[in-house]
Structures are given as structure tokens and as C-alpha cells.
Amino acid sequence: MWSEIRRIQLTGGATLTVSLPKNWARDIGLRQGDLVVLTLQPDGSIIITPKKLIREEGKEREAIIKVEQNLDAEAVVREVIAYYLVGYNVIKVIFSKGGEEQREFIKSVIRQKTIGLEVMEES
């Protein structure tokens, strides 16, 4: 998770703009001309979601997260919740050997922070 301060610019005399971080845009595959959805939150903040990541009705979307032993469990939780919020209906979390404590922590936090998200299978 990161945060960055950006300055709002006035363009064309009537439009306010803010640039998107290039690394973020590249990492998620955004290009010039792509659409993003701005969702106003009750606290006044805005969530920016690439339109191509929003689930179309009836279409199954699957995300796969591979967890290494040394990966921060909080980072995994944030990634699962991010996929959940943009509409993925199947999120597979694959752990390397061991990591039982990490796995239980992640499941517990996700159950507390989400509605309707559940563990379907473990092996």
C-alpha cells in the first residue's frame, strides 16, 4: 500500500486535472484513451478503478495471488480486498509450503473486513 501527493492543475480554464502515477498505470495495463470509473465515497474520497477491471454481469473473473513465506500477510489481505472491491468473484490464494500461521491470519482478517467472501476450498 502506498500513497502519493499530487497537485491539482487547471487546464483549459475550466477543467481540474490530476495525473495518475505512471508506474501504477503501467502495472495494471492502463494506456492513453482507456476509461476509468471514479466512485465517490461517503467520506468524500474517490476510488479510481480501470473500467476493464469491473466485472460484467454474468461473467466470471478469477484472480490468483501467489504467497511466498516472507510476504507480509497484511499486503496479501489488501490485495484480496482490492480484487474483491473491483468485482472478482473467484480469488485464489496459493501459499508456498508452510505458512499455516499466515494463512489463518489472512482468512481471519478477510472474514472480518468483507461481506459475502468465504473460503470455498483448502488443500
NUNUKE-80932 format. One record per residue: x, y, z of N, C-alpha, C, CB in turn. Coordinates in steps of 0.02 Angstrom, whole numbers, plus 50000, padded with zeros to 5 digits. Glycine has a CB too. Layout:
[r [X, Y, Z], [X, Y, Z], [X, Y, Z], [X, Y, Z]]
...
***
This chain:
[r [50043, 49941, 50000], [50000, 50000, 50000], [50045, 50061, 50000], [49952, 50000, 50061]]
[r [50028, 50111, 49961], [50067, 50172, 49958], [50020, 50230, 49950], [50118, 50169, 49900]]
[r [50044, 50289, 49963], [50006, 50350, 49950], [50054, 50401, 49920], [49971, 50377, 50015]]
[r [50026, 50447, 49884], [50066, 50496, 49849], [50027, 50561, 49846], [50085, 50471, 49778]]
[r [50061, 50617, 49852], [50028, 50682, 49847], [50035, 50707, 49775], [50059, 50733, 49898]]
[r [49979, 50728, 49747], [49978, 50755, 49679], [49947, 50825, 49681], [49940, 50708, 49631]]
[r [49971, 50870, 49639], [49944, 50937, 49635], [49889, 50939, 49582], [50000, 50989, 49618]]
[r [49834, 50973, 49598], [49779, 50982, 49551], [49797, 51039, 49504], [49711, 50996, 49588]]
[r [49788, 51027, 49439], [49805, 51077, 49388], [49741, 51103, 49355], [49852, 51047, 49334]]
[r [49741, 51165, 49335], [49686, 51194, 49297], [49706, 51191, 49223], [49671, 51268, 49319]]
[r [49665, 51158, 49183], [49680, 51153, 49111], [49621, 51180, 49071], [49695, 51079, 49091]]
[r [49636, 51217, 49020], [49583, 51243, 48977], [49540, 51296, 49010], [49540, 51188, 48954]]
[r [49560, 51320, 49068], [49522, 51373, 49101], [49462, 51350, 49141], [49500, 51420, 49052]]
[r [49439, 51288, 49132], [49379, 51266, 49168], [49383, 51195, 49195], [49320, 51272, 49122]]
[r [49435, 51158, 49179], [49440, 51088, 49199], [49496, 51078, 49249], [49450, 51043, 49138]]
[r [49481, 51043, 49303], [49532, 51025, 49352], [49557, 50955, 49335], [49505, 51028, 49425]]
[r [49623, 50944, 49334], [49651, 50879, 49319], [49703, 50860, 49370], [49681, 50878, 49248]]
[r [49712, 50795, 49378], [49766, 50767, 49419], [49795, 50708, 49380], [49740, 50745, 49491]]
[r [49860, 50702, 49378], [49891, 50648, 49340], [49892, 50584, 49381], [49962, 50667, 49318]]
[r [49892, 50527, 49347], [49896, 50462, 49379], [49969, 50440, 49383], [49853, 50409, 49342]]
[r [49989, 50406, 49436], [50058, 50382, 49440], [50073, 50334, 49382], [50070, 50346, 49507]]
[r [50127, 50348, 49345], [50144, 50309, 49285], [50157, 50236, 49302], [50205, 50339, 49251]]
[r [50193, 50222, 49356], [50207, 50152, 49375], [50143, 50114, 49388], [50253, 50149, 49436]]
[r [50096, 50144, 49424], [50032, 50111, 49439], [49995, 50097, 49374], [49989, 50155, 49486]]
[r [49990, 50148, 49331], [49954, 50140, 49267], [49985, 50085, 49225], [49954, 50206, 49228]]
[r [50052, 50084, 49223], [50087, 50031, 49184], [50075, 49962, 49214], [50163, 50046, 49182]]
[r [50079, 49958, 49281], [50072, 49893, 49315], [50003, 49862, 49303], [50083, 49902, 49389]]
[r [49951, 49903, 49297], [49885, 49875, 49287], [49863, 49877, 49213], [49834, 49912, 49329]]
[r [49909, 49899, 49170], [49896, 49897, 49099], [49855, 49954, 49071], [49863, 49834, 49083]]
[r [49853, 50011, 49104], [49816, 50069, 49078], [49856, 50102, 49023], [49800, 50119, 49134]]
[r [49820, 50124, 48972], [49852, 50160, 48916], [49811, 50224, 48902], [49857, 50115, 48852]]
[r [49841, 50269, 48865], [49806, 50329, 48844], [49741, 50310, 48810], [49851, 50372, 48798]]
[r [49687, 50342, 48829], [49622, 50329, 48799], [49580, 50278, 48837], [49631, 50305, 48730]]
[r [49610, 50239, 48882], [49572, 50192, 48923], [49524, 50229, 48969], [49619, 50146, 48964]]
[r [49471, 50196, 48988], [49422, 50226, 49033], [49434, 50205, 49105], [49351, 50207, 49012]]
[r [49421, 50251, 49152], [49423, 50236, 49223], [49356, 50257, 49253], [49483, 50272, 49259]]
[r [49336, 50222, 49305], [49274, 50238, 49341], [49293, 50273, 49406], [49231, 50173, 49354]]
[r [49264, 50331, 49418], [49275, 50368, 49480], [49215, 50356, 49525], [49286, 50445, 49467]]
[r [49227, 50328, 49584], [49173, 50313, 49631], [49181, 50356, 49693], [49173, 50237, 49650]]
[r [49132, 50401, 49703], [49134, 50445, 49761], [49114, 50407, 49823], [49086, 50505, 49751]]
[r [49154, 50412, 49875], [49143, 50378, 49939], [49107, 50425, 49987], [49210, 50353, 49969]]
[r [49072, 50397, 50037], [49036, 50439, 50086], [49081, 50490, 50122], [49003, 50395, 50137]]
[r [49145, 50474, 50130], [49190, 50520, 50164], [49219, 50574, 50118], [49247, 50482, 50197]]
[r [49197, 50575, 50055], [49221, 50625, 50007], [49280, 50602, 49965], [49240, 50686, 50043]]
[r [49310, 50545, 49982], [49366, 50520, 49942], [49339, 50488, 49877], [49408, 50469, 49982]]
[r [49384, 50477, 49831], [49365, 50448, 49766], [49408, 50386, 49754], [49374, 50499, 49708]]
[r [49376, 50332, 49732], [49412, 50272, 49712], [49414, 50272, 49635], [49376, 50206, 49740]]
[r [49474, 50262, 49608], [49483, 50258, 49535], [49493, 50185, 49517], [49544, 50302, 49512]]
[r [49450, 50159, 49473], [49453, 50090, 49452], [49455, 50087, 49376], [49394, 50049, 49480]]
[r [49505, 50053, 49346], [49504, 50045, 49274], [49440, 50009, 49252], [49567, 50006, 49250]]
[r [49406, 50036, 49203], [49342, 50007, 49181], [49350, 49934, 49161], [49313, 50047, 49123]]
[r [49407, 49917, 49132], [49416, 49848, 49110], [49420, 49799, 49169], [49479, 49843, 49068]]
[r [49429, 49824, 49230], [49431, 49780, 49289], [49363, 49769, 49320], [49478, 49808, 49340]]
[r [49313, 49806, 49298], [49246, 49799, 49327], [49211, 49741, 49294], [49205, 49865, 49318]]
[r [49185, 49697, 49336], [49154, 49635, 49312], [49090, 49650, 49274], [49139, 49589, 49371]]
[r [49084, 49618, 49217], [49022, 49621, 49178], [48975, 49570, 49207], [49035, 49608, 49102]]
[r [48910, 49586, 49206], [48860, 49540, 49233], [48865, 49471, 49201], [48790, 49569, 49223]]
[r [48863, 49420, 49243], [48864, 49352, 49220], [48932, 49325, 49199], [48817, 49345, 49164]]
[r [48982, 49367, 49200], [49048, 49346, 49178], [49091, 49333, 49240], [49081, 49400, 49133]]
[r [49120, 49273, 49243], [49162, 49255, 49300], [49232, 49283, 49290], [49165, 49178, 49309]]
[r [49258, 49314, 49344], [49326, 49341, 49342], [49365, 49309, 49398], [49326, 49419, 49349]]
[r [49424, 49285, 49382], [49465, 49249, 49431], [49533, 49283, 49439], [49475, 49176, 49410]]
[r [49553, 49292, 49502], [49619, 49320, 49517], [49659, 49266, 49553], [49614, 49385, 49561]]
[r [49724, 49265, 49542], [49768, 49217, 49576], [49823, 49257, 49611], [49798, 49164, 49526]]
[r [49830, 49245, 49676], [49882, 49278, 49716], [49928, 49224, 49742], [49851, 49320, 49775]]
[r [49992, 49229, 49725], [50041, 49180, 49749], [50077, 49210, 49809], [50092, 49160, 49693]]
[r [50076, 49174, 49865], [50104, 49200, 49928], [50168, 49162, 49945], [50053, 49193, 49985]]
[r [50222, 49199, 49949], [50286, 49170, 49971], [50289, 49175, 50046], [50347, 49207, 49938]]
[r [50330, 49134, 50078], [50335, 49132, 50151], [50353, 49200, 50181], [50385, 49082, 50172]]
[r [50396, 49238, 50149], [50418, 49300, 50178], [50374, 49360, 50161], [50488, 49315, 50156]]
[r [50319, 49349, 50125], [50275, 49404, 50106], [50233, 49426, 50166], [50229, 49382, 50049]]
[r [50224, 49491, 50172], [50185, 49521, 50226], [50111, 49501, 50220], [50192, 49598, 50225]]
[r [50084, 49471, 50272], [50015, 49448, 50271], [49966, 49505, 50260], [49998, 49411, 50336]]
[r [49982, 49564, 50288], [49938, 49623, 50279], [49935, 49642, 50205], [49964, 49683, 50320]]
[r [49990, 49635, 50169], [49991, 49651, 50097], [49946, 49602, 50059], [50063, 49647, 50070]]
[r [49946, 49540, 50079], [49902, 49490, 50047], [49829, 49507, 50060], [49918, 49418, 50073]]
[r [49813, 49525, 50121], [49744, 49545, 50138], [49723, 49604, 50095], [49739, 49563, 50214]]
[r [49765, 49654, 50088], [49748, 49713, 50048], [49737, 49693, 49975], [49803, 49766, 50052]]
[r [49778, 49648, 49950], [49770, 49626, 49880], [49705, 49588, 49870], [49830, 49583, 49859]]
[r [49688, 49544, 49916], [49624, 49507, 49911], [49566, 49556, 49912], [49618, 49456, 49970]]
[r [49567, 49603, 49959], [49512, 49651, 49965], [49508, 49695, 49902], [49521, 49695, 50027]]
[r [49564, 49713, 49873], [49563, 49754, 49812], [49529, 49716, 49755], [49635, 49773, 49791]]
[r [49546, 49652, 49746], [49513, 49612, 49695], [49438, 49605, 49710], [49545, 49541, 49691]]
[r [49421, 49595, 49772], [49351, 49590, 49794], [49313, 49654, 49777], [49347, 49576, 49870]]
[r [49342, 49711, 49791], [49308, 49775, 49780], [49297, 49791, 49706], [49348, 49831, 49812]]
[r [49341, 49767, 49662], [49331, 49781, 49591], [49292, 49726, 49556], [49398, 49790, 49557]]
[r [49264, 49679, 49594], [49216, 49633, 49566], [49239, 49564, 49547], [49189, 49662, 49508]]
[r [49299, 49544, 49568], [49319, 49475, 49554], [49276, 49428, 49596], [49396, 49464, 49568]]
[r [49249, 49376, 49566], [49207, 49331, 49604], [49243, 49267, 49624], [49145, 49314, 49564]]
[r [49303, 49255, 49599], [49345, 49199, 49622], [49415, 49227, 49633], [49346, 49140, 49569]]
[r [49438, 49221, 49695], [49505, 49244, 49712], [49542, 49185, 49743], [49503, 49306, 49762]]
[r [49592, 49159, 49706], [49630, 49102, 49731], [49694, 49128, 49763], [49647, 49052, 49674]]
[r [49707, 49106, 49825], [49768, 49124, 49860], [49809, 49061, 49867], [49753, 49158, 49930]]
[r [49866, 49058, 49836], [49908, 48999, 49835], [49970, 49012, 49879], [49929, 48979, 49763]]
[r [49978, 48971, 49931], [50033, 48980, 49978], [50090, 48932, 49962], [50008, 48968, 50050]]
[r [50151, 48955, 49973], [50208, 48910, 49968], [50205, 48864, 50029], [50277, 48950, 49964]]
[r [50248, 48816, 50032], [50247, 48768, 50088], [50253, 48804, 50155], [50303, 48716, 50082]]
[r [50220, 48777, 50205], [50220, 48809, 50271], [50171, 48867, 50271], [50291, 48833, 50290]]
[r [50184, 48915, 50313], [50142, 48974, 50314], [50074, 48965, 50344], [50135, 49000, 50246]]
[r [50065, 48913, 50385], [49999, 48899, 50415], [49974, 48958, 50457], [50002, 48836, 50458]]
[r [50020, 48988, 50495], [50001, 49045, 50538], [49979, 49104, 50494], [50060, 49065, 50584]]
[r [50016, 49116, 50441], [49999, 49169, 50393], [49931, 49157, 50363], [50053, 49174, 50338]]
[r [49919, 49096, 50342], [49856, 49077, 50310], [49796, 49089, 50357], [49858, 49003, 50289]]
[r [49802, 49069, 50420], [49748, 49078, 50467], [49735, 49152, 50481], [49763, 49042, 50533]]
[r [49790, 49191, 50486], [49783, 49263, 50497], [49746, 49296, 50439], [49853, 49296, 50507]]
[r [49767, 49279, 50378], [49736, 49308, 50318], [49662, 49291, 50314], [49772, 49283, 50255]]
[r [49645, 49228, 50326], [49574, 49208, 50324], [49534, 49245, 50376], [49568, 49132, 50335]]
[r [49561, 49252, 50436], [49526, 49286, 50490], [49513, 49359, 50474], [49567, 49281, 50555]]
[r [49564, 49394, 50450], [49556, 49465, 50435], [49507, 49475, 50377], [49624, 49497, 50418]]
[r [49512, 49433, 50326], [49467, 49440, 50269], [49394, 49428, 50289], [49487, 49392, 50213]]
[r [49382, 49380, 50332], [49314, 49367, 50356], [49287, 49428, 50394], [49312, 49306, 50403]]
[r [49330, 49462, 50432], [49309, 49520, 50470], [49295, 49581, 50426], [49362, 49538, 50522]]
[r [49332, 49589, 50372], [49329, 49650, 50332], [49285, 49646, 50270], [49397, 49669, 50312]]
[r [49259, 49588, 50254], [49218, 49582, 50194], [49151, 49550, 50210], [49255, 49540, 50140]]
[r [49103, 49563, 50165], [49037, 49533, 50171], [49028, 49487, 50111], [48980, 49587, 50175]]
[r [49011, 49425, 50123], [48997, 49379, 50069], [49058, 49344, 50039], [48963, 49415, 50016]]
[r [49116, 49358, 50065], [49176, 49324, 50040], [49190, 49266, 50086], [49237, 49373, 50037]]
[r [49198, 49207, 50058], [49209, 49148, 50100], [49260, 49101, 50069], [49144, 49112, 50112]]
[r [49291, 49062, 50112], [49338, 49011, 50089], [49298, 48953, 50062], [49387, 48988, 50147]]
[r [49310, 48936, 49999], [49272, 48882, 49967], [49309, 48816, 49970], [49257, 48900, 49895]]
[r [49375, 48818, 49969], [49413, 48756, 49965], [49483, 48768, 49993], [49417, 48730, 49892]]
[r [49508, 48718, 50028], [49577, 48720, 50053], [49609, 48653, 50038], [49580, 48737, 50129]]
[r [49672, 48655, 50020], [49707, 48591, 50010], [49780, 48599, 50028], [49701, 48567, 49938]]
***
